[in-house]
């Protein structure tokens, strides 16, 4: 099993209350201008992927791709998650650095 450096940091952001999960909640946070970074699983459905990437692109929110929904869910101590929005600038910058650095 691969260990992802960003996964434990994502768990920390979750415990700090700086994450939003779920497609609809993520879209709302993007529209409100609260989302600083979107984590989207590679195995998201085409509809979900299009909806999230289009909104994120329009509102200029960066999107990072992660391997699959199980890894994303496990990182925050929940069952599988397809999309997670980070609503804190500091956590978003560090997570982007960790994910891009892999």
C-alpha positions as CSV (number, residue, x, y, z in Angstrom):
1,X,0.0,0.0,0.0
2,X,1.3,3.4,-1.0
3,X,1.7,6.1,1.6
4,X,0.8,9.6,0.4
5,X,2.4,12.5,2.2
6,X,-0.5,14.7,1.5
7,X,-3.1,12.2,3.0
8,X,-2.1,12.8,6.6
9,X,-2.0,16.5,6.0
10,X,-5.5,16.3,4.5
11,X,-6.6,14.5,7.7
12,X,-5.2,17.3,9.8
13,X,-7.1,19.9,7.7
14,X,-10.3,17.8,8.2
15,X,-9.8,17.8,12.0
16,X,-9.2,21.5,11.9
17,X,-12.6,21.9,10.2
18,X,-11.2,23.3,6.9
19,X,-12.7,20.7,4.5
20,X,-16.0,20.4,2.7
21,X,-16.9,17.1,1.1
22,X,-19.5,16.1,-1.4
23,X,-20.3,17.4,-4.9
24,X,-23.2,19.8,-4.1
25,X,-21.5,21.3,-1.0
26,X,-18.2,21.7,-3.0
27,X,-20.0,23.6,-5.8
28,X,-21.7,25.9,-3.3
29,X,-18.3,26.7,-1.6
30,X,-16.7,27.3,-5.0
31,X,-19.5,29.8,-5.9
32,X,-19.3,31.5,-2.5
33,X,-15.6,32.0,-3.1
34,X,-14.6,29.9,0.0
35,X,-13.0,27.0,-1.8
36,X,-9.2,27.5,-2.2
37,X,-8.4,24.0,-3.6
38,X,-10.4,21.1,-4.9
39,X,-9.2,17.5,-4.6
40,X,-11.0,15.3,-7.2
41,X,-10.6,11.5,-7.5
42,X,-9.5,10.1,-10.8
43,X,-12.5,7.7,-10.7
44,X,-15.1,10.4,-10.4
45,X,-18.0,10.1,-12.9
46,X,-17.8,12.1,-16.1
47,X,-20.7,14.3,-15.0
48,X,-19.2,15.0,-11.6
49,X,-15.8,15.7,-13.1
50,X,-17.3,18.1,-15.7
51,X,-19.4,19.9,-13.1
52,X,-16.6,20.4,-10.6
53,X,-13.8,21.3,-13.2
54,X,-16.1,23.7,-15.0
55,X,-17.1,25.5,-11.8
56,X,-13.5,25.5,-10.5
57,X,-12.2,26.9,-13.8
58,X,-14.8,29.6,-13.9
59,X,-14.1,30.7,-10.3
60,X,-10.3,30.1,-10.8
61,X,-10.0,27.5,-8.1
62,X,-7.1,25.0,-8.6
63,X,-8.0,21.3,-8.9
64,X,-5.7,18.5,-7.9
65,X,-6.3,14.9,-9.0
66,X,-5.8,12.0,-6.6
67,X,-5.7,8.4,-7.4
68,X,-9.1,7.2,-6.3
69,X,-12.1,7.8,-4.0
70,X,-11.0,5.3,-1.4
71,X,-7.6,7.1,-0.8
72,X,-9.4,10.4,-0.6
73,X,-12.0,9.1,1.9
74,X,-9.4,7.2,3.9
75,X,-7.3,10.4,4.3
76,X,-10.2,12.1,6.1
77,X,-11.3,9.0,8.1
78,X,-14.5,8.5,6.1
79,X,-15.7,6.0,3.5
80,X,-14.9,6.8,-0.1
81,X,-15.1,10.5,-1.2
82,X,-15.0,11.7,-4.8
83,X,-14.5,15.4,-4.2
84,X,-13.1,17.5,-1.3
85,X,-12.9,21.3,-1.1
86,X,-10.2,22.9,1.1
87,X,-11.6,26.2,2.5
88,X,-8.4,27.5,4.1
89,X,-5.6,29.2,2.1
90,X,-2.7,27.9,4.2
91,X,-3.9,24.3,4.1
92,X,-4.6,24.6,0.4
93,X,-1.1,25.9,-0.5
94,X,0.6,23.2,1.5
95,X,-1.6,20.4,0.1
96,X,-1.0,21.6,-3.4
97,X,2.7,21.6,-2.8
98,X,2.6,18.1,-1.3
99,X,0.4,16.7,-4.1
100,X,2.3,18.3,-7.0
101,X,5.6,17.2,-5.5
102,X,4.7,13.5,-5.7
